[in-house]
Amino acid sequence: MPIIINLDVMLARRKMRLTELSARVGITMANLSNLKTGKARAIRFSTLDAICATLDCQPADLIEYRPTEEPGPQAPIRDAP
């Protein structure tokens, strides 16, 4: 998936463990673990807000977009007969 969650990076920068974040934010360890490992398929804005407030960061510090493949040259457009 081209969306990367950098929760582990921000936790390391803040010298905080996942258990402490869970307690401060009120989100289960299982849900935070799924988010951290990239297994989560979605995140609520309220969850993102709580994590950013606790880690004193911006959403862009946690979420990154990496394209999976380079776009190739586009096929020429042909006129219809």
N, C-alpha and C positions, 0 to 999 in steps of 0.2 A: 504494500500500500504506500502511496506517495506521501501520506501524512505521517510525520514522525512526532512523537510526544517525548519531549526532553525533560520529563519530571525528575528523573534520576540526576540529571546535570544540575538542575536548580536546587534539589535537595542537598547535593554535595557542596554547592556554592554557599548555601545557608547553613551548612554543617548541621543538618536536621535529618532525623531518621523517619522512615515511613510511619512508624508507630506514633511518633510525636505529631506529625502532620495529621494523621487520622484523628487523634484526640482533639487537636485544635480546631479542625474543620468540621468534625462530626460526620465524616464519611468512613464507611467500613474499610478495614484493611484489604478485604477481598476486592472491593471496587477500585481502590487506589492501586493495588497491585496489578489489576487488569489494565488500568490506564498506563501505569509505568512500563509494563511489558508490551504495550501495543496491542493487546487483545480486545480492548474496548472498541466498540463500533460507533459510539456516540458519546458526547459529553454535554450536559446541560450548562447553560450560561450561568446559572446560580452556583453550580459546582465549580466552574472555571473562575467565577468571581471570588468564591471563598478561598480557593487555592492561591490565586494571585494576591489576595489581601494578606493571607498568612505568610506567603513567601516574599512579599513586597516585590512583585515583578509584574510584567505585562504579559498578556496572552501570547504575544509573539516570542517571548522567552521560553514558553512551554510548547508551542505548536510550530512545526516547521513543515514546509512543503518541498518535497524532492521528487521531481518527475522520474518516472521509472524508465522511460526510454527517450532518446533524442528524437525530436520530430524530423522526419526525413523530408526530402524535397517533395513538393506537392505535384500531383499529376496535372499535366496541362489541361485546361478547360477547352473542350471542343464545342464548336457551334453545332446546334441541332440541325439535321438535314431538312 
